[in-house]
Structures are given as C-alpha cells and as structure tokens.
Amino acid sequence: MHGVRVELLKAQANSVGLPLEIIDLPNPCSHGDYAEIMGNFIQRMQNEGINCMAFGDLYLGDIRAYRESNLAGTGITALFPLWQIPTGPLSREMLNGGLKTVITCVDPKQAPAELAGREYDQTFIDGLPDSVDPCGENREFHSFVFDGPMFRHKIDITVGEILSRDNFVFADLLPGTAGN
C-alpha cells in the first residue's frame, strides 16, 4: 500500500538498526493466498522465538481485531503502543520529535491527490481538509519515514513520478539526494 521501493525499505531498516522481513505477495492476492502466506510467516516467527509483534494502528477496531485474531493461539502477542492516542497531538509530537516523512500513497476518494509526494510537516497538516485524519488513520494516505531520532543516518530520497494506479495516487520515491 505504501508503494515504496524495496531498496528504500532496506536502507530504512539498516538506518534504524532493525532486521527486515520481506514477505512477497502475489498481485493480485486473494484473501486465501494472503492468509496462507501470512500464516507461514507467523509459524516461522514462532519457530524463531518471536513472542510479540507491534502494530501502529490507532483507532480502527476492525483492523486491531483482525490482527489479534490472526495471532490468536500462536503464542505471539499483538502490541498496539499507539492505540487511541489522539492523532492531532500525536502528529505534533512526531514533528516536534524530529520525525521526517513523505507521503507515498493517497486515496483520492478521501484526500486530495496532490498530497502525494509532499513532506509531512506542519504546513501539510494545517492544509488538510477537516475530513482527513492528520495521521491518515482512516487510510487516507500512507507515508515513508526517512529521518528521525531513531535513525543513525538520514535516508536520501528524491520524489520521482506521481502516478495513478489501482484507484490510488502514488509518489515514486527514488534513492538519491534529498531535495523534496
């Protein structure tokens, strides 16, 4: 959904010092295929001694219930460290803490398409229509974090082509000199 190149995901994981597990999903991916692929991943994580997984969900109870249901009986606990934190204060806290992110995907049925490729800053937040959650919690937009206090070094990116695909608008982020 985020439409981010694997090369950038690897750079991000390296910069924050976390392991990265890439799960290849076919396109299109049926619900059955998704359940099987993710079930195999969860089984592998169990075998590796993983006992919890954290999710960034804030409010969507159906998504939380889905995640908890998928982990039920596995011995892996679903953690929701941001659960029910109000998104207005959270967005300010993220910015004040030095988080740097760019919008990679927009649902144009819920938010202006021209948000794709924009840096997530106070001007961005101030310009959002009232109907758009400042953290995109209702799936209005998705983003890529390229710098922040947890990063050992900034990920240099350039915003490339903005394109429409599958009823979404994507900003193609390219590795390179930041100048967005």
N, CA, C and O atoms as a DFTB+ gen file, in Angstrom:
720 C
 N C O
     1  1       0.823      -1.206       0.000
     2  2       0.000       0.000       0.000
     3  2       0.851       1.248       0.000
     4  3       0.432       2.278      -0.527
     5  1       2.029       1.180       0.575
     6  2       2.858       2.373       0.661
     7  2       3.567       2.662      -0.655
     8  3       3.957       3.803      -0.903
     9  1       3.742       1.655      -1.499
    10  2       4.355       1.861      -2.799
    11  2       5.819       2.275      -2.723
    12  3       6.282       3.063      -3.548
    13  1       6.549       1.756      -1.748
    14  2       7.951       2.141      -1.551
    15  2       8.866       1.049      -2.093
    16  3       8.631      -0.142      -1.887
    17  1       9.910       1.481      -2.786
    18  2      10.885       0.547      -3.342
    19  2      11.565      -0.256      -2.227
    20  3      11.851       0.275      -1.153
    21  1      11.815      -1.526      -2.495
    22  2      12.455      -2.412      -1.528
    23  2      13.821      -1.858      -1.114
    24  3      14.209      -1.973       0.048
    25  1      14.536      -1.267      -2.043
    26  2      15.846      -0.685      -1.739
    27  2      15.748       0.350      -0.611
    28  3      16.623       0.421       0.252
    29  1      14.678       1.147      -0.628
    30  2      14.487       2.151       0.417
    31  2      14.067       1.513       1.739
    32  3      14.476       1.976       2.803
    33  1      13.263       0.469       1.684
    34  2      12.894      -0.247       2.913
    35  2      14.130      -0.835       3.583
    36  3      14.270      -0.775       4.805
    37  1      15.021      -1.400       2.781
    38  2      16.255      -1.963       3.327
    39  2      17.117      -0.868       3.943
    40  3      17.691      -1.061       5.014
    41  1      17.213       0.281       3.275
    42  2      18.000       1.400       3.807
    43  2      17.401       1.896       5.118
    44  3      18.131       2.224       6.054
    45  1      16.081       1.949       5.185
    46  2      15.399       2.391       6.399
    47  2      15.686       1.431       7.552
    48  3      16.065       1.865       8.640
    49  1      15.512       0.152       7.324
    50  2      15.760      -0.842       8.379
    51  2      17.212      -0.789       8.834
    52  3      17.491      -0.882      10.029
    53  1      18.127      -0.643       7.904
    54  2      19.543      -0.554       8.247
    55  2      19.813       0.681       9.110
    56  3      20.555       0.605      10.089
    57  1      19.219       1.803       8.752
    58  2      19.471       3.043       9.474
    59  2      18.941       3.007      10.909
    60  3      19.535       3.607      11.805
    61  1      17.842       2.315      11.128
    62  2      17.303       2.236      12.494
    63  2      17.799       1.000      13.240
    64  3      17.494       0.818      14.419
    65  1      18.565       0.150      12.552
    66  2      19.167      -1.000      13.206
    67  2      18.211      -2.128      13.525
    68  3      18.366      -2.816      14.534
    69  1      17.213      -2.321      12.660
    70  2      16.246      -3.400      12.869
    71  2      16.320      -4.412      11.729
    72  3      16.601      -4.050      10.586
    73  1      16.067      -5.685      12.047
    74  2      16.001      -6.671      10.963
    75  2      14.758      -6.412      10.115
    76  3      13.762      -5.882      10.608
    77  1      14.822      -6.781       8.858
    78  2      13.711      -6.584       7.935
    79  2      13.299      -7.935       7.362
    80  3      14.127      -8.670       6.824
    81  1      12.031      -8.249       7.482
    82  2      11.464      -9.441       6.872
    83  2      10.579      -8.992       5.719
    84  3       9.583      -8.302       5.933
    85  1      10.930      -9.374       4.514
    86  2      10.134      -9.013       3.341
    87  2       9.289     -10.223       2.967
    88  3       9.805     -11.319       2.749
    89  1       7.985     -10.003       2.898
    90  2       7.046     -11.066       2.559
    91  2       6.511     -10.770       1.163
    92  3       5.811      -9.779       0.958
    93  1       6.841     -11.622       0.216
    94  2       6.381     -11.437      -1.157
    95  2       4.935     -11.890      -1.283
    96  3       4.588     -13.019      -0.936
    97  1       4.111     -11.001      -1.778
    98  2       2.705     -11.311      -2.021
    99  2       2.439     -11.200      -3.518
   100  3       2.931     -10.276      -4.166
   101  1       1.670     -12.129      -4.072
   102  2       1.341     -12.017      -5.493
   103  2       0.397     -10.844      -5.724
   104  3      -0.273     -10.384      -4.799
   105  1       0.349     -10.367      -6.954
   106  2      -0.581      -9.294      -7.310
   107  2      -1.353      -9.730      -8.546
   108  3      -0.765      -9.873      -9.618
   109  1      -2.636      -9.939      -8.422
   110  2      -3.476      -9.749      -7.242
   111  2      -3.255     -10.869      -6.238
   112  3      -2.721     -11.928      -6.569
   113  1      -3.674     -10.614      -5.007
   114  2      -3.517     -11.582      -3.925
   115  2      -4.885     -11.851      -3.315
   116  3      -5.508     -10.956      -2.745
   117  1      -5.344     -13.082      -3.438
   118  2      -6.639     -13.447      -2.855
   119  2      -6.524     -13.470      -1.336
   120  3      -5.425     -13.557      -0.788
   121  1      -7.655     -13.392      -0.670
   122  2      -7.659     -13.468       0.787
   123  2      -7.076     -14.803       1.256
   124  3      -6.336     -14.860       2.238
   125  1      -7.416     -15.862       0.546
   126  2      -6.898     -17.193       0.896
   127  2      -5.385     -17.265       0.767
   128  3      -4.704     -17.793       1.646
   129  1      -4.854     -16.725      -0.349
   130  2      -3.401     -16.710      -0.532
   131  2      -2.730     -15.878       0.556
   132  3      -1.704     -16.276       1.109
   133  1      -3.314     -14.723       0.858
   134  2      -2.756     -13.845       1.889
   135  2      -2.717     -14.572       3.238
   136  3      -1.704     -14.547       3.937
   137  1      -3.826     -15.217       3.591
   138  2      -3.903     -15.930       4.872
   139  2      -2.855     -17.036       4.937
   140  3      -2.229     -17.230       5.979
   141  1      -2.656     -17.754       3.853
   142  2      -1.672     -18.839       3.836
   143  2      -0.248     -18.298       3.953
   144  3       0.550     -18.815       4.735
   145  1       0.073     -17.262       3.181
   146  2       1.419     -16.679       3.202
   147  2       1.725     -16.104       4.584
   148  3       2.805     -16.328       5.132
   149  1       0.775     -15.365       5.139
   150  2       0.998     -14.764       6.459
   151  2       1.028     -15.833       7.560
   152  3       1.783     -15.711       8.524
   153  1       0.216     -16.865       7.417
   154  2       0.241     -17.966       8.372
   155  2       1.605     -18.652       8.399
   156  3       2.114     -18.993       9.466
   157  1       2.189     -18.850       7.223
   158  2       3.527     -19.445       7.141
   159  2       4.565     -18.529       7.786
   160  3       5.482     -19.003       8.456
   161  1       4.424     -17.227       7.586
   162  2       5.345     -16.263       8.196
   163  2       5.230     -16.313       9.724
   164  3       6.239     -16.357      10.427
   165  1       4.000     -16.306      10.225
   166  2       3.784     -16.357      11.674
   167  2       4.388     -17.646      12.249
   168  3       5.016     -17.621      13.308
   169  1       4.200     -18.753      11.559
   170  2       4.777     -20.028      12.013
   171  2       6.299     -19.930      12.085
   172  3       6.905     -20.402      13.047
   173  1       6.908     -19.334      11.094
   174  2       8.365     -19.175      11.087
   175  2       8.813     -18.282      12.242
   176  3       9.831     -18.552      12.880
   177  1       8.049     -17.213      12.513
   178  2       8.393     -16.317      13.619
   179  2       8.283     -17.048      14.957
   180  3       9.117     -16.856      15.842
   181  1       7.258     -17.884      15.104
   182  2       7.129     -18.706      16.314
   183  2       8.362     -19.579      16.493
   184  3       8.924     -19.667      17.584
   185  1       8.772     -20.222      15.409
   186  2       9.934     -21.118      15.456
   187  2      11.213     -20.363      15.799
   188  3      12.151     -20.949      16.341
   189  1      11.260     -19.063      15.488
   190  2      12.439     -18.252      15.782
   191  2      12.362     -17.608      17.167
   192  3      13.250     -16.846      17.550
   193  1      11.294     -17.915      17.920
   194  2      11.185     -17.428      19.285
   195  2      10.599     -16.033      19.427
   196  3      10.712     -15.421      20.490
   197  1       9.981     -15.527      18.384
   198  2       9.329     -14.208      18.473
   199  2       8.078     -14.365      19.327
   200  3       7.280     -15.272      19.094
   201  1       7.896     -13.473      20.334
   202  2       6.726     -13.611      21.195
   203  2       5.799     -12.400      21.167
   204  3       4.779     -12.391      21.856
   205  1       6.138     -11.376      20.380
   206  2       5.216     -10.259      20.217
   207  2       5.490      -9.544      18.899
   208  3       6.592      -9.608      18.355
   209  1       4.469      -8.867      18.402
   210  2       4.562      -8.046      17.196
   211  2       3.848      -6.743      17.480
   212  3       2.750      -6.732      18.036
   213  1       4.481      -5.633      17.091
   214  2       3.883      -4.317      17.314
   215  2       3.253      -3.798      16.026
   216  3       3.789      -3.987      14.934
   217  1       2.106      -3.143      16.177
   218  2       1.368      -2.560      15.064
   219  2       1.106      -1.089      15.367
   220  3       0.914      -0.715      16.525
   221  1       1.099      -0.263      14.340
   222  2       0.932       1.173      14.512
   223  2      -0.502       1.652      14.442
   224  3      -0.741       2.850      14.295
   225  1      -1.451       0.758      14.541
   226  2      -2.861       1.142      14.454
   227  2      -3.248       2.033      15.631
   228  3      -2.766       1.861      16.751
   229  1      -4.137       2.996      15.347
   230  2      -4.552       3.966      16.355
   231  2      -5.995       3.798      16.802
   232  3      -6.284       3.826      17.998
   233  1      -6.905       3.623      15.845
   234  2      -8.336       3.642      16.170
   235  2      -9.169       2.543      15.530
   236  3     -10.229       2.201      16.054
   237  1      -8.734       1.995      14.441
   238  2      -9.602       1.106      13.676
   239  2      -9.742      -0.254      14.361
   240  3      -8.897      -1.139      14.221
   241  1     -10.841      -0.384      15.107
   242  2     -11.084      -1.586      15.891
   243  2     -11.160      -2.848      15.057
   244  3     -10.735      -3.913      15.507
   245  1     -11.700      -2.746      13.836
   246  2     -11.795      -3.929      12.988
   247  2     -10.416      -4.428      12.573
   248  3     -10.199      -5.635      12.472
   249  1      -9.485      -3.510      12.331
   250  2      -8.123      -3.904      11.962
   251  2      -7.419      -4.534      13.166
   252  3      -6.724      -5.542      13.036
   253  1      -7.609      -3.928      14.332
   254  2      -6.999      -4.496      15.547
   255  2      -7.533      -5.903      15.796
   256  3      -6.761      -6.825      16.058
   257  1      -8.839      -6.067      15.715
   258  2      -9.445      -7.382      15.943
   259  2      -8.927      -8.404      14.929
   260  3      -8.681      -9.556      15.284
   261  1      -8.761      -7.992      13.682
   262  2      -8.234      -8.867      12.631
   263  2      -6.820      -9.324      12.983
   264  3      -6.500     -10.508      12.880
   265  1      -5.974      -8.376      13.400
   266  2      -4.592      -8.716      13.747
   267  2      -4.553      -9.651      14.964
   268  3      -3.812     -10.634      14.980
   269  1      -5.352      -9.333      15.966
   270  2      -5.385     -10.181      17.165
   271  2      -5.910     -11.576      16.841
   272  3      -5.409     -12.572      17.363
   273  1      -6.911     -11.642      15.985
   274  2      -7.476     -12.930      15.587
   275  2      -6.436     -13.780      14.859
   276  3      -6.333     -14.984      15.094
   277  1      -5.663     -13.143      13.969
   278  2      -4.647     -13.878      13.219
   279  2      -3.523     -14.401      14.108
   280  3      -2.873     -15.392      13.771
   281  1      -3.293     -13.744      15.234
   282  2      -2.235     -14.180      16.145
   283  2      -2.750     -15.057      17.283
   284  3      -1.960     -15.620      18.041
   285  1      -4.073     -15.173      17.404
   286  2      -4.660     -15.968      18.495
   287  2      -4.146     -17.408      18.445
   288  3      -4.153     -18.051      17.395
   289  1      -3.710     -17.888      19.582
   290  2      -3.254     -19.269      19.688
   291  2      -1.838     -19.517      19.201
   292  3      -1.364     -20.652      19.234
   293  1      -1.153     -18.468      18.746
   294  2       0.208     -18.647      18.230
   295  2       1.273     -18.461      19.298
   296  3       2.425     -18.847      19.101
   297  1       0.895     -17.869      20.434
   298  2       1.892     -17.521      21.436
   299  2       2.559     -16.188      21.160
   300  3       3.441     -15.760      21.906
   301  1       2.136     -15.529      20.083
   302  2       2.667     -14.207      19.743
   303  2       1.604     -13.179      20.118
   304  3       0.457     -13.263      19.677
   305  1       2.000     -12.214      20.931
   306  2       1.087     -11.177      21.396
   307  2       1.125      -9.972      20.452
   308  3       2.198      -9.521      20.051
   309  1      -0.040      -9.466      20.108
   310  2      -0.131      -8.244      19.303
   311  2      -0.047      -7.040      20.230
   312  3      -0.821      -6.924      21.180
   313  1       0.895      -6.149      19.951
   314  2       1.064      -4.924      20.734
   315  2       0.607      -3.731      19.904
   316  3       0.858      -3.667      18.700
   317  1      -0.060      -2.795      20.552
   318  2      -0.564      -1.588      19.895
   319  2      -0.128      -0.375      20.725
   320  3      -0.944       0.194      21.450
   321  1       1.135       0.025      20.630
   322  2       1.655       1.078      21.503
   323  2       1.046       2.459      21.271
   324  3       1.140       3.324      22.142
   325  1       0.433       2.677      20.131
   326  2      -0.166       3.983      19.832
   327  2      -1.683       3.979      19.983
   328  3      -2.339       4.977      19.686
   329  1      -2.235       2.876      20.436
   330  2      -3.688       2.696      20.441
   331  2      -4.393       3.829      21.178
   332  3      -4.102       4.112      22.340
   333  1      -5.323       4.467      20.480
   334  2      -6.227       5.511      20.953
   335  2      -5.521       6.796      21.388
   336  3      -6.095       7.594      22.129
   337  1      -4.292       7.004      20.938
   338  2      -3.649       8.301      21.149
   339  2      -4.288       9.274      20.162
   340  3      -4.320       8.979      18.968
   341  1      -4.791      10.405      20.604
   342  2      -5.411      11.370      19.685
   343  2      -4.420      11.810      18.602
   344  3      -3.279      12.165      18.899
   345  1      -4.867      11.782      17.359
   346  2      -3.963      11.991      16.232
   347  2      -3.485      13.437      16.074
   348  3      -2.406      13.662      15.526
   349  1      -4.250      14.406      16.533
   350  2      -3.772      15.788      16.483
   351  2      -2.516      15.970      17.323
   352  3      -1.479      16.375      16.798
   353  1      -2.591      15.674      18.629
   354  2      -1.387      15.769      19.459
   355  2      -0.267      14.820      19.001
   356  3       0.909      15.176      19.070
   357  1      -0.628      13.620      18.537
   358  2       0.393      12.672      18.088
   359  2       1.157      13.227      16.892
   360  3       2.382      13.115      16.833
   361  1       0.443      13.827      15.936
   362  2       1.129      14.377      14.761
   363  2       2.102      15.478      15.172
   364  3       3.211      15.547      14.643
   365  1       1.705      16.335      16.102
   366  2       2.611      17.392      16.584
   367  2       3.809      16.803      17.326
   368  3       4.940      17.263      17.164
   369  1       3.549      15.787      18.134
   370  2       4.634      15.149      18.874
   371  2       5.652      14.522      17.920
   372  3       6.859      14.626      18.141
   373  1       5.169      13.876      16.864
   374  2       6.076      13.266      15.891
   375  2       6.941      14.332      15.224
   376  3       8.152      14.160      15.088
   377  1       6.320      15.427      14.810
   378  2       7.076      16.503      14.155
   379  2       8.054      17.163      15.122
   380  3       9.210      17.398      14.773
   381  1       7.597      17.460      16.330
   382  2       8.469      18.089      17.323
   383  2       9.627      17.182      17.726
   384  3      10.682      17.662      18.141
   385  1       9.427      15.876      17.602
   386  2      10.476      14.915      17.922
   387  2      11.483      14.726      16.809
   388  3      12.475      14.018      16.984
   389  1      11.243      15.352      15.662
   390  2      12.204      15.284      14.567
   391  2      11.917      14.247      13.503
   392  3      12.768      13.995      12.650
   393  1      10.742      13.637      13.530
   394  2      10.393      12.644      12.514
   395  2      10.217      13.324      11.169
   396  3       9.548      14.353      11.075
   397  1      10.808      12.762      10.135
   398  2      10.705      13.285       8.770
   399  2      10.106      12.197       7.892
   400  3      10.607      11.073       7.847
   401  1       9.038      12.540       7.201
   402  2       8.357      11.557       6.366
   403  2       7.795      12.227       5.126
   404  3       7.596      13.442       5.098
   405  1       7.544      11.436       4.116
   406  2       6.963      11.925       2.869
   407  2       5.768      11.040       2.523
   408  3       5.777       9.836       2.781
   409  1       4.751      11.645       1.943
   410  2       3.525      10.920       1.587
   411  2       3.771      10.137       0.303
   412  3       4.159      10.701      -0.720
   413  1       3.539       8.829       0.375
   414  2       3.821       7.950      -0.764
   415  2       2.568       7.474      -1.489
   416  3       2.634       7.096      -2.659
   417  1       1.437       7.490      -0.810
   418  2       0.208       6.957      -1.398
   419  2      -0.980       7.742      -0.849
   420  3      -1.058       8.016       0.348
   421  1      -1.896       8.096      -1.737
   422  2      -3.095       8.834      -1.353
   423  2      -4.305       8.130      -1.951
   424  3      -4.287       7.710      -3.108
   425  1      -5.349       8.009      -1.153
   426  2      -6.637       7.554      -1.664
   427  2      -7.387       8.812      -2.092
   428  3      -7.895       9.541      -1.239
   429  1      -7.467       9.081      -3.387
   430  2      -8.077      10.336      -3.839
   431  2      -9.575      10.440      -3.559
   432  3     -10.155      11.513      -3.723
   433  1     -10.209       9.346      -3.140
   434  2     -11.615       9.416      -2.738
   435  2     -11.742      10.027      -1.340
   436  3     -12.822      10.467      -0.946
   437  1     -10.623      10.051      -0.588
   438  2     -10.663      10.543       0.785
   439  2      -9.808      11.783       1.035
   440  3     -10.052      12.518       1.992
   441  1      -8.808      12.022       0.185
   442  2      -7.876      13.134       0.399
   443  2      -7.420      13.667      -0.951
   444  3      -7.465      12.944      -1.946
   445  1      -6.984      14.913      -0.999
   446  2      -6.527      15.481      -2.274
   447  2      -5.335      14.712      -2.854
   448  3      -4.361      14.447      -2.151
   449  1      -5.418      14.362      -4.125
   450  2      -4.371      13.598      -4.803
   451  2      -3.028      14.309      -4.756
   452  3      -1.982      13.661      -4.735
   453  1      -3.049      15.648      -4.739
   454  2      -1.794      16.404      -4.767
   455  2      -0.991      16.291      -3.466
   456  3       0.095      16.861      -3.367
   457  1      -1.502      15.574      -2.481
   458  2      -0.717      15.329      -1.270
   459  2       0.414      14.330      -1.533
   460  3       1.405      14.315      -0.802
   461  1       0.277      13.505      -2.559
   462  2       1.308      12.512      -2.878
   463  2       2.614      13.220      -3.200
   464  3       2.665      14.133      -4.024
   465  1       3.668      12.774      -2.526
   466  2       4.988      13.343      -2.746
   467  2       5.336      14.497      -1.825
   468  3       6.469      14.978      -1.833
   469  1       4.380      14.945      -1.035
   470  2       4.623      16.069      -0.119
   471  2       5.287      15.589       1.163
   472  3       5.037      14.479       1.632
   473  1       6.129      16.435       1.715
   474  2       6.709      16.130       3.017
   475  2       5.642      16.370       4.080
   476  3       4.861      17.318       4.002
   477  1       5.631      15.496       5.064
   478  2       4.701      15.579       6.186
   479  2       5.287      16.564       7.185
   480  3       6.191      16.221       7.947
   481  1       4.774      17.782       7.179
   482  2       5.239      18.814       8.102
   483  2       4.025      19.599       8.589
   484  3       2.892      19.253       8.254
   485  1       4.245      20.638       9.365
   486  2       3.117      21.385       9.928
   487  2       2.277      22.040       8.836
   488  3       1.055      22.124       8.962
   489  1       2.917      22.502       7.772
   490  2       2.169      23.097       6.652
   491  2       1.253      22.058       6.020
   492  3       0.110      22.354       5.673
   493  1       1.762      20.843       5.874
   494  2       0.958      19.738       5.342
   495  2      -0.264      19.510       6.231
   496  3      -1.395      19.459       5.746
   497  1      -0.025      19.374       7.540
   498  2      -1.113      19.096       8.475
   499  2      -2.125      20.236       8.486
   500  3      -3.334      20.003       8.458
   501  1      -1.626      21.471       8.526
   502  2      -2.524      22.635       8.565
   503  2      -3.397      22.735       7.322
   504  3      -4.496      23.286       7.383
   505  1      -2.924      22.210       6.192
   506  2      -3.674      22.291       4.945
   507  2      -4.628      21.145       4.690
   508  3      -5.319      21.130       3.672
   509  1      -4.677      20.184       5.599
   510  2      -5.566      19.035       5.389
   511  2      -7.030      19.442       5.548
   512  3      -7.362      20.213       6.448
   513  1      -7.895      18.938       4.696
   514  2      -9.331      19.146       4.911
   515  2      -9.741      18.546       6.258
   516  3      -9.114      17.597       6.730
   517  1     -10.773      19.085       6.867
   518  2     -11.244      18.596       8.168
   519  2     -11.584      17.111       8.150
   520  3     -11.516      16.446       9.185
   521  1     -11.951      16.585       6.982
   522  2     -12.354      15.184       6.875
   523  2     -11.168      14.219       6.863
   524  3     -11.363      13.005       6.932
   525  1      -9.936      14.743       6.777
   526  2      -8.745      13.890       6.688
   527  2      -8.046      13.844       8.043
   528  3      -7.709      14.883       8.612
   529  1      -7.833      12.643       8.550
   530  2      -7.139      12.463       9.819
   531  2      -5.680      12.886       9.654
   532  3      -5.053      12.526       8.658
   533  1      -5.119      13.645      10.609
   534  2      -3.743      14.112      10.452
   535  2      -2.692      13.006      10.423
   536  3      -1.555      13.243      10.016
   537  1      -3.060      11.816      10.847
   538  2      -2.144      10.673      10.764
   539  2      -2.566       9.683       9.672
   540  3      -1.961       8.619       9.541
   541  1      -3.594      10.019       8.891
   542  2      -4.052       9.121       7.836
   543  2      -4.629       7.827       8.380
   544  3      -4.597       6.799       7.705
   545  1      -5.154       7.871       9.590
   546  2      -5.609       6.661      10.261
   547  2      -6.786       5.995       9.554
   548  3      -7.013       4.799       9.734
   549  1      -7.522       6.733       8.772
   550  2      -8.655       6.149       8.050
   551  2      -8.270       5.756       6.627
   552  3      -9.112       5.683       5.732
   553  1      -6.983       5.505       6.447
   554  2      -6.420       5.040       5.171
   555  2      -6.440       6.122       4.087
   556  3      -6.436       5.805       2.897
   557  1      -6.461       7.389       4.489
   558  2      -6.460       8.479       3.517
   559  2      -5.117       8.584       2.791
   560  3      -5.060       8.897       1.602
   561  1      -4.036       8.315       3.536
   562  2      -2.699       8.365       2.939
   563  2      -1.757       7.452       3.709
   564  3      -2.028       7.050       4.841
   565  1      -0.634       7.138       3.053
   566  2       0.437       6.337       3.645
   567  2       1.736       7.086       3.417
   568  3       1.813       7.971       2.566
   569  1       2.756       6.725       4.182
   570  2       3.993       7.506       4.116
   571  2       5.231       6.639       4.278
   572  3       5.151       5.445       4.567
   573  1       6.380       7.281       4.082
   574  2       7.687       6.662       4.264
   575  2       8.514       7.579       5.154
   576  3       8.713       8.749       4.829
   577  1       8.996       7.050       6.275
   578  2       9.832       7.829       7.194
   579  2      11.273       7.726       6.713
   580  3      11.792       6.628       6.513
   581  1      11.923       8.891       6.527
   582  2      13.291       8.892       6.030
   583  2      14.307       9.479       7.009
   584  3      15.508       9.455       6.740
   585  1      13.838      10.005       8.143
   586  2      14.755      10.520       9.147
   587  2      14.011      10.696      10.462
   588  3      12.788      10.831      10.490
   589  1      14.765      10.691      11.536
   590  2      14.202      10.891      12.861
   591  2      15.219      10.516      13.910
   592  3      16.326      10.083      13.589
   593  1      14.846      10.681      15.169
   594  2      15.802      10.435      16.252
   595  2      16.271       8.983      16.348
   596  3      17.339       8.717      16.900
   597  1      15.497       8.053      15.823
   598  2      15.892       6.643      15.881
   599  2      16.800       6.235      14.724
   600  3      17.297       5.109      14.699
   601  1      17.024       7.141      13.760
   602  2      17.845       6.859      12.588
   603  2      19.315       7.156      12.881
   604  3      19.646       8.178      13.482
   605  1      20.178       6.258      12.453
   606  2      21.617       6.512      12.554
   607  2      22.053       7.502      11.478
   608  3      23.013       8.250      11.664
   609  1      21.342       7.502      10.353
   610  2      21.593       8.461       9.285
   611  2      20.315       8.631       8.467
   612  3      19.499       7.715       8.366
   613  1      20.160       9.798       7.898
   614  2      19.008      10.132       7.059
   615  2      19.056       9.302       5.774
   616  3      20.130       9.040       5.232
   617  1      17.890       8.897       5.299
   618  2      17.777       8.214       4.020
   619  2      17.563       9.289       2.958
   620  3      16.540       9.974       2.966
   621  1      18.513       9.439       2.053
   622  2      18.368      10.435       0.990
   623  2      17.397       9.921      -0.054
   624  3      17.551       8.823      -0.588
   625  1      16.399      10.735      -0.330
   626  2      15.378      10.374      -1.316
   627  2      15.095      11.566      -2.222
   628  3      15.349      12.719      -1.873
   629  1      14.572      11.253      -3.374
   630  2      14.057      12.239      -4.306
   631  2      12.655      11.775      -4.694
   632  3      12.438      10.589      -4.938
   633  1      11.727      12.687      -4.749
   634  2      10.378      12.335      -5.198
   635  2      10.402      12.289      -6.713
   636  3      10.714      13.278      -7.378
   637  1      10.069      11.128      -7.244
   638  2      10.037      10.935      -8.692
   639  2       8.634      11.148      -9.237
   640  3       7.925      12.070      -8.832
   641  1       8.255      10.296     -10.146
   642  2       6.969      10.398     -10.842
   643  2       5.797      10.207      -9.875
   644  3       5.849       9.365      -8.978
   645  1       4.755      10.991     -10.070
   646  2       3.483      10.814      -9.364
   647  2       2.564      10.098     -10.348
   648  3       2.346      10.582     -11.459
   649  1       2.020       8.942      -9.943
   650  2       1.200       8.182     -10.877
   651  2      -0.040       7.622     -10.209
   652  3      -0.071       7.394      -8.999
   653  1      -1.055       7.406     -11.019
   654  2      -2.304       6.799     -10.552
   655  2      -2.298       5.338     -10.942
   656  3      -1.984       4.977     -12.076
   657  1      -2.658       4.489      -9.960
   658  2      -2.692       3.049     -10.194
   659  2      -3.654       2.425      -9.199
   660  3      -3.604       2.731      -8.007
   661  1      -4.515       1.566      -9.675
   662  2      -5.426       0.811      -8.806
   663  2      -6.257       1.723      -7.895
   664  3      -6.486       1.400      -6.729
   665  1      -6.702       2.854      -8.429
   666  2      -7.548       3.816      -7.714
   667  2      -6.822       4.565      -6.602
   668  3      -7.471       5.130      -5.721
   669  1      -5.488       4.582      -6.622
   670  2      -4.689       5.339      -5.663
   671  2      -3.696       6.203      -6.422
   672  3      -3.424       5.959      -7.598
   673  1      -3.160       7.203      -5.757
   674  2      -2.122       8.048      -6.330
   675  2      -0.840       7.789      -5.551
   676  3      -0.814       7.900      -4.325
   677  1       0.224       7.441      -6.272
   678  2       1.492       7.087      -5.658
   679  2       2.578       8.079      -6.046
   680  3       2.613       8.575      -7.172
   681  1       3.462       8.361      -5.098
   682  2       4.684       9.116      -5.374
   683  2       5.825       8.106      -5.378
   684  3       6.071       7.434      -4.376
   685  1       6.510       8.004      -6.495
   686  2       7.640       7.101      -6.604
   687  2       8.856       7.732      -5.943
   688  3       9.405       8.709      -6.452
   689  1       9.274       7.187      -4.827
   690  2      10.459       7.695      -4.141
   691  2      11.682       7.003      -4.701
   692  3      11.737       5.779      -4.822
   693  1      12.661       7.823      -5.037
   694  2      13.902       7.316      -5.605
   695  2      15.039       7.521      -4.615
   696  3      15.103       8.554      -3.949
   697  1      15.938       6.545      -4.513
   698  2      17.109       6.760      -3.684
   699  2      17.949       7.874      -4.319
   700  3      18.095       7.922      -5.540
   701  1      18.485       8.742      -3.517
   702  2      19.296       9.812      -4.069
   703  2      19.306      11.013      -3.168
   704  3      18.940      10.933      -1.995
   705  1      19.718      12.106      -3.711
   706  2      19.847      13.329      -2.939
   707  2      18.485      13.853      -2.558
   708  3      17.610      14.037      -3.405
   709  1      18.316      14.095      -1.254
   710  2      17.054      14.649      -0.765
   711  2      16.914      16.055      -1.306
   712  3      17.868      16.832      -1.287
   713  1      15.765      16.374      -1.772
   714  2      15.509      17.693      -2.306
   715  2      14.031      17.901      -2.492
   716  3      13.599      18.729      -3.294
   717  1      13.266      17.149      -1.753
   718  2      11.824      17.220      -1.908
   719  2      11.288      18.323      -1.142
   720  3      10.077      18.547      -1.147
